[in-house]
Amino acid sequence: MPRAMTALGDGTAPGDWADFAGLAKLQQEQLPATLAAARRSPFYRDRTFTTLADLPLTTKADLRDAYPFGMLAVDRAQLATYHESSGTTGTPTASYYTEADWRDLTERYTRIAVGIGPADTLMVRTPYALMLTGHVAQAGARSRGATVVPADNRSAATPYAKVVTLLHDLDVTLTWSLPTDTLLWAAAARHAGLDPGRDFPALRALLVAGEPLSRAKRDRIAEIWRAPVVEEYGASETGGLAGECPHGTLHLWADRAIFEVLDPATGRISADGAGELVVTPLFREAMPLLRYHIGDRVEVSYRDCACGWALPEVRVLGRFPTGSGITPVGLEELIFRLPATFGVLFWRARESDSGLRVQIEVEARFADAAVGELTAAIGSAYPIKPLIEALPPGSLVPPRVLTALPEIMKPRGLFHAGEDWDRALRYY
């Protein structure tokens, strides 16, 4: 049996099923209410459908065309929050949630394998403004009695040097961020004369989401900080979609949503396999989504896991920028397989008709070895000729980014003699 999970305000107890057949039964029991809720929104109201399979996919373009309230299925007086996506693939999309939706969002977030409670201090280092991710973490942590440090990652008030100070001085036990952000903290800590693996003894886990994560990068982060890395996967339009079990497997929350996989080459849709993720959230009031095509490349499989949760496994590969078959996760895996002694943390790559160009930050004494090993690894994995360029540390992430502590001030009208009154209406 899956572990017990907190009951929601609607009286359901997600996790109360014994196997994949029981999971499918739970989904089908909830689906009629989900379809009925969707019919209350302008977007789905005039569409003819009896079953989920009757509907075409709902796309990001549909959400953009429906802006701002074309997807709304309740009276606006019932809304608790409004959010927008990051816009990494185009114009941001709108999403909105009721208080009941928030109970669902919070419950899913607090399923994290390492647990969270009153003894924890969680530093939230994902965006707050408009995006959902920071608010979900804060709500989840507060619901379990934890202390929240709202560090944000879009605020001039919390540059990387300040983040290191907060981690150290407040005895932060858990963090919530992009995986890459943890590497930037490590570099900033070293600039401050601190050892990430020694000088932050309270830190017990790094909770990450927001970008595809390779096993090699995950292992490198854990090695640097001497703390486990726990992955989550979701979207602003849907909330959390997957989380890790105690055995380190990323599971789709299929008790809270129905998942499908689209093969973009054939148009075939199946329950598992490799392709692009399609999701139908269940228990959604404000903004029901039916067969929402997120677009992330995934691999989904239904097999037993030692955790006993009876939830499908997922591997998130990200979005493919080109048609060559190179994935962000695949390339990242090869880069972080380089020996840790090389110190390669920051990189970028660009693919063109002439091949793949990759730049890495690496000390001069390891440059030749790093270039040679990475050239061979990429050449073996992909039918493409890579050009690897070794850059001095600080080329991609300048030291000033890691050490700066900008002065933050409120707007002022009255200044004393000798003060710079050109800053009267500036915030920093």
Buried (B, 14 or more C-beta within 10 A) or exposed (E): EBEEBBBBEEEBEBBBBEEBEBBBEBBEEBBEBBBEBBBBBEBBEEEEBEEBEEBEBBBBEBBBEBEEBBBBBBEEEBBEBBBBBBEEEEEBBBBBBBEBBBBBBBBBBBBBBBEBEEEBBBBBBBBBEBBBBBBBBBBBBEBBEBBBBBBBBEBEEBBBBBBBBBBBEEEBBBBBBBBBBBBBBBBBBBBBEBEBBEBBEBBBBBBBBBBBBBBBBBBBBBEBBEBBBBBBBBBBBBBBBBBBBBEBBBBBBBBBBBBBBBEEEEEEBEBBBBBBBBBBBBBBBBBBBBBBBBBBBBBBEBEEBEBBBBBBBBBBBBBBEEEEEBBBBBBBBBBBBBEEEBBBBBBEBEBEEEBBBBBBBBBEEBBEBBBEBBBEBBEEBBEBEBBBBBBEBBBBBEEEBBBBEEEEEEEEEEEEEEEEEEBEEEEE
